[in-house]
């Protein structure tokens, strides 16, 4: 889900934009501001991925605001809204993704939003791994391996890549050679499977060695043992942190945040490996545990805004997690943020109905009903 900020100095137009954008299932409005100065002050906390900015605003216009926001996050996608087409040239000077002419209609957003979502996917695909300390292998949200210089590794065959994925998913265990052969070549003739496995093991070792990636892959009569440090992959780091840390606290919060922010999504980017279901479930569970721990730590420190942001980021990857939705809604309720509660509840309710044919828990429905009746605050 793409996190969006809206800045528009005219309240009726701001409310309209918030409704139109909030209805899209791929977007989440995390901030709507009538003041560009307030939007700038809250930007680093909210971390939106896209911003709809009014061009003509007092004190600071949308183009100046976009310049300042992009100094903080150069990957921010900006869409300008304006009543004057002549601003288009200035809009593209700051690398805006698009601009919309007022009054904005639903079909205008239908044109722009697919581009925003496509741009995010492209940015994620081309963003190199950090050379200084980042994992060589990214398994969460994609599956890519990079050498020490940041260059993307080119696998000789798809089966070589899949074998490496298997070892990353199930490291530090002896795997029977016949099991490996059957998993990777279930349709092959029995006499060919071991031959295929031996060739693929050779290609895997050769490719990683040439890329400057050190691994320990040993062969016994029973099978193969793959050993690697947790730092090799983002999956390994996630597993290692949760194994070492019973809770997030002042001693490990910075590390927890780095691992949490590096999470890109489902294991191996959703590649259809028939053997990966249990590892995929494990990774999702570990990420949920990490998100819950960070949110709890932030609440303990008196930072409910940070806790809410953590839960929003998590739900962008796991939108059907009812417990986390309930936790976020409770934070909105505790803070007296009636409109935020109702907006999030309505998206949650709609998603549950469309995806699972279910309703939210009775206590959340009742609180939403009460807040709708009394809503008059933020």
C-alpha positions as CSV (number, residue, x, y, z in Angstrom):
1,X,0.0,0.0,0.0
2,X,1.4,3.4,-1.0
3,X,1.5,6.0,1.8
4,X,0.3,9.4,0.7
5,X,0.4,13.0,2.0
6,X,-2.0,15.7,0.8
7,X,-1.3,19.4,1.1
8,X,-4.1,21.8,0.1
9,X,-4.8,25.2,1.7
10,X,-8.5,25.2,0.8
11,X,-10.4,23.0,3.3
12,X,-13.2,21.9,1.0
13,X,-10.7,20.8,-1.7
14,X,-8.5,19.1,1.0
15,X,-11.5,17.1,2.2
16,X,-12.4,16.1,-1.4
17,X,-8.9,15.0,-2.2
18,X,-8.7,13.0,1.1
19,X,-11.9,11.2,0.2
20,X,-10.9,10.5,-3.4
21,X,-7.4,9.3,-2.6
22,X,-8.6,7.3,0.5
23,X,-11.0,5.3,-1.6
24,X,-8.3,3.7,-3.7
25,X,-7.3,0.3,-2.3
26,X,-3.7,0.8,-3.2
27,X,-3.3,4.1,-1.3
28,X,-3.3,5.1,2.4
29,X,-3.7,8.8,3.4
30,X,-1.3,9.2,6.3
31,X,-1.5,13.0,6.5
32,X,-3.7,15.7,5.1
33,X,-2.6,19.3,5.8
34,X,-4.0,22.8,5.0
35,X,-0.6,24.3,6.0
36,X,2.5,23.5,3.9
37,X,4.7,24.5,6.9
38,X,3.0,21.9,9.1
39,X,3.3,19.3,6.3
40,X,7.0,20.0,6.1
41,X,7.4,19.7,9.8
42,X,5.6,16.3,9.9
43,X,7.2,14.8,6.8
44,X,10.2,13.0,8.4
45,X,7.9,11.4,11.0
46,X,5.2,10.3,8.5
47,X,7.5,9.1,5.7
48,X,5.0,9.3,2.8
49,X,6.0,7.7,-0.5
50,X,3.9,10.1,-2.5
51,X,2.5,13.7,-2.0
52,X,-0.3,15.5,-3.7
53,X,0.6,19.2,-3.4
54,X,-1.4,22.3,-4.3
55,X,0.7,24.7,-6.3
56,X,-0.8,27.9,-5.2
57,X,-0.6,28.2,-1.4
58,X,0.3,31.2,0.9
59,X,3.6,31.3,2.8
60,X,5.0,28.4,0.8
61,X,3.9,27.3,-2.6
62,X,3.7,23.7,-3.7
63,X,6.8,23.8,-5.9
64,X,8.9,25.3,-3.2
65,X,7.5,22.7,-0.7
66,X,8.3,19.9,-3.2
67,X,11.9,21.1,-3.4
68,X,12.3,20.9,0.4
69,X,10.6,17.5,0.7
70,X,12.8,16.0,-2.0
71,X,15.9,17.3,-0.1
72,X,14.7,15.0,2.7
73,X,13.6,12.1,0.5
74,X,14.7,12.2,-3.2
75,X,12.5,9.2,-4.0
76,X,9.3,11.0,-3.0
77,X,6.8,11.0,-5.8
78,X,5.0,14.4,-6.2
79,X,1.7,15.1,-8.0
80,X,0.8,18.8,-8.2
81,X,-2.8,20.0,-8.3
82,X,-3.5,23.4,-9.9
83,X,-6.1,25.4,-11.6
84,X,-3.5,26.8,-14.1
85,X,-1.9,24.5,-16.8
86,X,1.0,26.9,-17.1
87,X,2.5,25.5,-14.0
88,X,3.3,22.2,-15.7
89,X,6.8,23.3,-16.7
90,X,7.7,24.2,-13.2
91,X,6.2,21.0,-11.9
92,X,8.4,18.9,-14.1
93,X,11.5,20.9,-13.1
94,X,11.3,19.2,-9.7
95,X,10.8,15.8,-11.3
96,X,7.1,15.6,-10.5
97,X,5.4,12.4,-11.3
98,X,2.4,14.2,-12.8
99,X,0.0,17.2,-12.3
100,X,-3.8,17.4,-12.0
101,X,-6.0,20.2,-13.1
102,X,-8.7,21.3,-10.6
103,X,-11.4,20.3,-9.9
104,X,-9.9,16.9,-9.6
105,X,-12.2,14.1,-10.6
106,X,-12.0,10.3,-9.8
107,X,-11.0,9.5,-13.4
108,X,-8.0,11.9,-13.0
109,X,-6.7,9.8,-10.1
110,X,-7.4,6.6,-12.1
111,X,-4.9,7.9,-14.6
112,X,-2.2,9.0,-12.2
113,X,-2.3,6.2,-9.5
114,X,-1.1,3.3,-11.7
115,X,1.9,5.4,-12.6
116,X,2.7,6.0,-8.9
117,X,2.4,2.3,-8.1
118,X,4.5,1.3,-11.1
119,X,7.2,3.9,-10.2
120,X,7.4,2.4,-6.6
121,X,7.9,-1.1,-8.0
122,X,10.6,0.2,-10.4
123,X,12.5,2.0,-7.6
124,X,12.5,-1.1,-5.5
125,X,13.8,-3.2,-8.3
126,X,16.7,-1.0,-9.2
127,X,17.7,0.2,-5.7
128,X,21.2,-1.4,-5.1
129,X,22.1,-3.2,-1.9
130,X,24.2,-1.2,0.5
131,X,27.8,-2.0,-0.2
132,X,29.0,-0.9,3.3
133,X,27.3,-3.4,5.6
134,X,24.1,-4.2,3.7
135,X,23.2,-7.8,3.0
136,X,24.5,-9.3,-0.3
137,X,21.2,-11.1,-0.8
138,X,17.7,-9.6,-0.5
139,X,15.0,-12.3,-0.1
140,X,12.2,-10.2,1.4
141,X,10.1,-8.6,-1.2
142,X,12.4,-9.6,-4.1
143,X,15.2,-12.1,-4.7
144,X,18.4,-10.5,-5.8
145,X,22.1,-11.1,-5.1
146,X,24.8,-8.5,-5.4
147,X,28.5,-8.7,-5.3
148,X,30.7,-6.5,-3.1
149,X,30.7,-3.8,-5.7
150,X,26.9,-3.7,-5.7
151,X,26.6,-5.3,-9.2
152,X,23.6,-7.6,-9.7
153,X,24.6,-11.3,-10.0
154,X,23.5,-13.0,-13.2
155,X,22.5,-16.6,-12.6
156,X,23.5,-19.2,-15.3
157,X,20.2,-21.0,-14.9
158,X,16.9,-20.6,-13.1
159,X,17.5,-23.9,-11.2
160,X,20.8,-22.5,-9.9
161,X,19.0,-19.5,-8.5
162,X,16.3,-21.7,-7.1
163,X,18.8,-24.0,-5.4
164,X,20.4,-21.0,-3.8
165,X,17.0,-19.8,-2.6
166,X,16.4,-23.2,-1.0
167,X,19.7,-23.1,0.9
168,X,18.9,-19.6,2.1
169,X,15.4,-20.6,3.3
170,X,16.7,-23.8,5.1
171,X,20.3,-23.1,6.1
172,X,22.6,-25.0,8.6
173,X,20.9,-28.3,8.1
174,X,21.9,-31.4,6.2
175,X,19.6,-31.9,3.2
176,X,19.3,-35.4,1.6
177,X,20.6,-35.3,-2.0
178,X,17.6,-37.3,-3.2
179,X,15.2,-34.9,-1.6
180,X,16.9,-31.9,-3.2
181,X,16.8,-33.6,-6.6
182,X,13.1,-34.5,-6.3
183,X,12.2,-31.0,-5.1
184,X,14.0,-29.2,-8.0
185,X,13.3,-31.8,-10.8
186,X,10.0,-33.6,-9.8
187,X,9.2,-34.5,-13.4
188,X,12.7,-35.6,-14.5
189,X,13.6,-39.3,-15.0
190,X,15.2,-40.8,-11.9
191,X,18.5,-41.4,-13.5
192,X,18.8,-37.7,-14.5
193,X,17.9,-36.0,-11.2
194,X,21.3,-36.5,-9.4
195,X,23.2,-35.6,-12.5
196,X,21.2,-32.3,-12.7
197,X,21.8,-31.7,-9.0
198,X,25.6,-32.2,-9.2
199,X,25.8,-29.8,-12.2
200,X,23.7,-27.2,-10.5
201,X,25.7,-27.4,-7.3
202,X,28.9,-26.8,-9.4
203,X,27.3,-23.8,-11.1
204,X,26.1,-22.4,-7.8
205,X,29.6,-22.5,-6.2
206,X,31.3,-21.2,-9.3
207,X,28.9,-18.3,-9.7
208,X,29.1,-17.2,-6.1
209,X,32.9,-17.5,-6.0
210,X,33.3,-15.4,-9.1
211,X,31.0,-12.8,-7.6
212,X,33.1,-12.6,-4.4
213,X,30.4,-14.1,-2.1
214,X,31.8,-16.5,0.4
215,X,29.7,-19.5,1.4
216,X,30.4,-22.9,3.0
217,X,28.6,-25.6,1.0
218,X,29.8,-29.1,1.9
219,X,28.9,-32.5,0.4
220,X,28.6,-35.8,2.4
221,X,27.4,-39.2,1.4
222,X,24.0,-38.2,2.8
223,X,23.5,-34.9,1.2
224,X,24.5,-31.2,1.3
225,X,25.1,-28.8,4.2
226,X,24.9,-25.0,3.5
227,X,26.3,-22.7,6.1
228,X,26.4,-18.9,6.0
229,X,26.5,-16.0,8.4
230,X,23.2,-14.3,9.2
231,X,24.6,-11.1,7.6
232,X,24.5,-12.7,4.1
233,X,20.8,-12.0,3.6
234,X,18.0,-9.8,5.0
235,X,16.2,-13.1,5.9
236,X,19.2,-14.2,7.9
237,X,19.4,-10.9,9.8
238,X,15.7,-11.0,10.6
239,X,16.0,-14.6,11.9
240,X,19.2,-13.8,13.9
241,X,17.7,-10.6,15.6
242,X,14.5,-12.3,16.7
243,X,16.5,-15.3,18.0
244,X,18.8,-13.1,20.0
245,X,16.3,-10.6,21.3
246,X,13.4,-11.4,23.5
247,X,12.1,-7.8,23.2
248,X,13.0,-4.5,21.7
249,X,14.5,-2.0,24.1
250,X,17.1,0.7,24.3
251,X,20.0,-1.7,23.7
252,X,18.7,-3.0,20.3
253,X,16.1,-0.5,19.1
254,X,18.3,1.0,16.4
255,X,19.1,-2.5,15.0
256,X,15.5,-3.5,15.1
257,X,14.5,-0.3,13.2
258,X,17.1,-1.0,10.5
259,X,15.9,-4.6,10.0
260,X,12.2,-3.5,10.1
261,X,12.7,-0.8,7.5
262,X,14.7,-3.1,5.2
263,X,11.8,-5.5,4.9
264,X,10.5,-5.4,1.4
265,X,7.6,-8.0,1.4
266,X,6.9,-11.6,0.9
267,X,9.8,-14.1,0.7
268,X,11.5,-14.3,-2.6
269,X,9.1,-11.7,-4.0
270,X,6.4,-14.3,-4.2
271,X,8.3,-16.6,-6.6
272,X,6.3,-19.8,-7.0
273,X,8.7,-22.2,-5.4
274,X,6.6,-25.2,-4.2
275,X,8.9,-25.9,-1.3
276,X,9.0,-22.4,0.2
277,X,5.6,-22.1,1.9
278,X,6.9,-22.9,5.5
279,X,9.8,-20.5,5.2
280,X,7.5,-17.8,3.8
281,X,5.1,-18.2,6.8
282,X,8.1,-18.1,9.2
283,X,9.4,-14.8,7.6
284,X,6.0,-13.2,7.8
285,X,5.6,-14.2,11.4
286,X,9.0,-12.9,12.4
287,X,8.3,-9.6,10.7
288,X,5.0,-9.3,12.6
289,X,6.8,-10.0,15.9
290,X,9.4,-7.4,15.1
291,X,6.7,-4.8,14.3
292,X,4.9,-5.5,17.5
293,X,8.0,-5.2,19.5
294,X,9.0,-1.9,18.0
295,X,5.5,-0.5,18.4
296,X,5.5,-1.6,22.1
297,X,8.9,0.0,22.6
298,X,7.8,3.3,21.1
299,X,4.6,3.3,23.3
300,X,6.8,2.7,26.4
301,X,8.9,5.7,25.5
302,X,5.8,8.0,25.2
303,X,5.9,8.0,21.4
304,X,2.4,7.0,20.2
305,X,3.0,8.7,16.8
306,X,6.0,6.5,16.2
307,X,4.0,3.4,17.3
308,X,1.3,4.3,14.8
309,X,3.8,4.8,12.0
310,X,5.3,1.4,12.7
311,X,2.0,-0.3,12.5
312,X,1.0,1.5,9.3
313,X,4.2,0.4,7.7
314,X,3.7,-3.2,8.8
315,X,0.1,-3.2,7.5
316,X,1.3,-2.0,4.2
317,X,2.9,-5.4,3.9
318,X,0.3,-7.5,5.8
319,X,-3.0,-5.7,5.1
320,X,-5.2,-8.6,6.4
321,X,-3.6,-8.8,9.9
322,X,-6.7,-8.2,12.1
323,X,-4.7,-8.0,15.4
324,X,-2.5,-5.2,14.1
325,X,-5.4,-3.3,12.6
326,X,-7.1,-3.5,16.0
327,X,-3.9,-2.3,17.8
328,X,-3.6,0.7,15.4
329,X,-7.3,1.6,15.8
330,X,-6.9,1.5,19.6
331,X,-4.0,3.9,19.4
332,X,-6.2,6.3,17.3
333,X,-8.9,6.0,19.9
334,X,-6.6,6.6,22.8
335,X,-5.3,9.7,21.2
336,X,-8.8,11.0,20.5
337,X,-8.1,11.0,16.7
338,X,-11.7,10.3,15.7
339,X,-11.5,11.0,12.0
340,X,-8.3,9.0,11.7
341,X,-10.0,6.1,13.5
342,X,-13.1,6.2,11.3
343,X,-11.1,6.5,8.1
344,X,-8.8,3.6,8.9
345,X,-11.8,1.5,10.2
346,X,-13.7,2.1,7.0
347,X,-10.8,0.9,4.9
348,X,-10.3,-2.1,7.1
349,X,-14.0,-2.9,7.0
350,X,-14.1,-2.7,3.2
351,X,-11.0,-4.8,2.8
352,X,-12.2,-7.5,5.1
353,X,-15.5,-7.7,3.2
354,X,-13.9,-7.8,-0.2
355,X,-11.0,-10.2,0.6
356,X,-12.5,-12.5,3.2
357,X,-16.3,-11.8,3.3
358,X,-15.9,-10.9,7.0
359,X,-16.8,-8.0,9.4
360,X,-14.4,-6.4,11.9
361,X,-14.8,-7.5,15.5
362,X,-17.9,-6.3,17.3
363,X,-16.1,-4.0,19.7
364,X,-14.4,-2.1,16.8
365,X,-17.7,-1.8,15.0
366,X,-19.3,-0.3,18.0
367,X,-16.5,2.2,18.7
368,X,-16.6,3.3,15.0
369,X,-20.4,3.8,15.3
370,X,-19.9,6.0,18.4
371,X,-17.1,8.0,16.8
372,X,-19.1,8.6,13.7
373,X,-21.9,10.0,15.8
374,X,-19.7,12.3,17.8
375,X,-17.0,13.1,15.3
376,X,-16.0,16.7,15.5
377,X,-12.3,16.6,16.1
378,X,-9.2,15.8,14.1
